[in-house]
Amino acid sequence: MSALSFYRPDNERSLVSRSDIPREWPLPASVLRPSDFSRALLAGVPAASPSTGSMALDVGSGSGVIAEHLCALGYRHVLAIDSNADAVKATRQTLSTTHRSASISVVEADFAEVRGEGFELVALNPPTLPDVSWARSRNQIDLAFLSGPEGRTFLDLVINSLTTLLAPSGRFIFVHPAYLDLDRTTRLLSTGGFRCRILRTVWLSTAAFAARMESYGLAGEPLLRFAMARSGATSSASAFQHRSEHFALHVLEATHASSYRGAVSYSL
Ligand SMILES: C[S@@+](CC[C@H](N)C(=O)[O-])C[C@H]1O[C@@H](n2cnc3c(N)ncnc32)[C@H](O)[C@@H]1O
């Protein structure tokens, strides 16, 4: 973590404690503008607990919209990382107008290089689409949408790091579109010793999401159809969630199974 750069913004204004994310968000074309995925994630992130909620990690910070929200929710130490240098600049810019009270680090790094532990909260809006050469824009924005042959390399990498990253009472909150295999994600979490629950589900327009990718120069519509056809073939649960015009986006929470405080059953 030698690349850590500490960043202390200089006022208390919050962009997302207002009614919505502003429409105008000046960002370079290589950085994702806050999206419906970002909004869904924001709505699922819990406020910091006064006793434990001090450290939060924003993985793949992009514009900085999630990191900014974490500061507004009372996390005292916020680490934001992104492998796109333009996104790191954007996150710093966003945070430069917020929250004197939080200590914030914004780091340019590939998540694979990040080592950390004891985070009360890890927040993730990952790239979720297959990285196929015919779909790319050939710009850094590809990192925001495409991840490995199945679209889940980044998500799986983060899940596989949770055992050390998350504090015993920590929460991993992430968004998960129906065209990723939900059964596979929950199995991976369960193998790692985590419980997972759906916090909420929103339905997003397939056409609007495709158009959004196209506005960044990616082959949005065929790529989304490709991803949906793939998941329909491998997961009946995902296929069931595809309505003709919309797809489900789940907001999921994973916690260490040993810290589960739900109903306990036993027999004598
Ligand atoms: C879908 S965007 C989310 C941006 C922002 N968190 C939001 O919700 O609007 C995913 C972000 O992850 C970053 N990213 C992708 N692969 C990464 C990696 N291996 N390590 C670090 N960041 C990565 C991308 O550059 C991009 O900014």
Ligand as a Chemical Component Dictionary entry (heavy atoms), coordinates in Angstrom:
data_LIG
# 
_chem_comp.id                   LIG 
_chem_comp.type                 NON-POLYMER 
_chem_comp.pdbx_formal_charge   0 
_chem_comp.three_letter_code    LIG 
# 
loop_
_chem_comp_atom.comp_id 
_chem_comp_atom.atom_id 
_chem_comp_atom.alt_atom_id 
_chem_comp_atom.type_symbol 
_chem_comp_atom.charge 
_chem_comp_atom.model_Cartn_x 
_chem_comp_atom.model_Cartn_y 
_chem_comp_atom.model_Cartn_z 
_chem_comp_atom.pdbx_ordinal 
LIG C1  C1  C 0  -19.223 -0.140 -12.597 1  
LIG S1  S1  S 1  -17.927 0.973  -12.209 2  
LIG C2  C2  C 0  -18.489 1.588  -10.623 3  
LIG C3  C3  C 0  -18.095 3.019  -10.366 4  
LIG C4  C4  C 0  -18.708 3.614  -9.090  5  
LIG N1  N1  N 0  -18.359 2.828  -7.932  6  
LIG C5  C5  C 0  -20.194 3.713  -9.200  7  
LIG O1  O1  O 0  -20.901 2.940  -8.546  8  
LIG O2  O2  O -1 -20.685 4.569  -9.963  9  
LIG C6  C6  C 0  -16.615 -0.122 -11.798 10 
LIG C7  C7  C 0  -15.298 0.546  -11.456 11 
LIG O3  O3  O 0  -14.358 -0.466 -11.119 12 
LIG C8  C8  C 0  -13.083 -0.121 -11.643 13 
LIG N2  N2  N 0  -12.300 -1.364 -11.793 14 
LIG C9  C9  C 0  -12.491 -2.343 -12.696 15 
LIG N3  N3  N 0  -11.585 -3.326 -12.533 16 
LIG C10 C10 C 0  -10.822 -2.973 -11.459 17 
LIG C11 C11 C 0  -9.731  -3.575 -10.762 18 
LIG N4  N4  N 0  -9.236  -4.779 -11.144 19 
LIG N5  N5  N 0  -9.196  -2.945 -9.710  20 
LIG C12 C12 C 0  -9.681  -1.722 -9.321  21 
LIG N6  N6  N 0  -10.711 -1.093 -9.934  22 
LIG C13 C13 C 0  -11.286 -1.711 -10.989 23 
LIG C14 C14 C 0  -13.392 0.563  -12.955 24 
LIG O4  O4  O 0  -12.326 1.390  -13.401 25 
LIG C15 C15 C 0  -14.664 1.337  -12.609 26 
LIG O5  O5  O 0  -14.383 2.647  -12.202 27 
# 
loop_
_chem_comp_bond.comp_id 
_chem_comp_bond.atom_id_1 
_chem_comp_bond.atom_id_2 
_chem_comp_bond.value_order 
_chem_comp_bond.pdbx_ordinal 
LIG C1  S1  SING 1  
LIG S1  C2  SING 2  
LIG S1  C6  SING 3  
LIG C2  C3  SING 4  
LIG C3  C4  SING 5  
LIG C4  N1  SING 6  
LIG C4  C5  SING 7  
LIG C5  O1  DOUB 8  
LIG C5  O2  SING 9  
LIG C6  C7  SING 10 
LIG C7  O3  SING 11 
LIG C7  C15 SING 12 
LIG O3  C8  SING 13 
LIG C8  N2  SING 14 
LIG C8  C14 SING 15 
LIG N2  C9  SING 16 
LIG N2  C13 SING 17 
LIG C9  N3  DOUB 18 
LIG N3  C10 SING 19 
LIG C10 C11 SING 20 
LIG C10 C13 DOUB 21 
LIG C11 N4  SING 22 
LIG C11 N5  DOUB 23 
LIG N5  C12 SING 24 
LIG C12 N6  DOUB 25 
LIG N6  C13 SING 26 
LIG C14 O4  SING 27 
LIG C14 C15 SING 28 
LIG C15 O5  SING 29 
# 
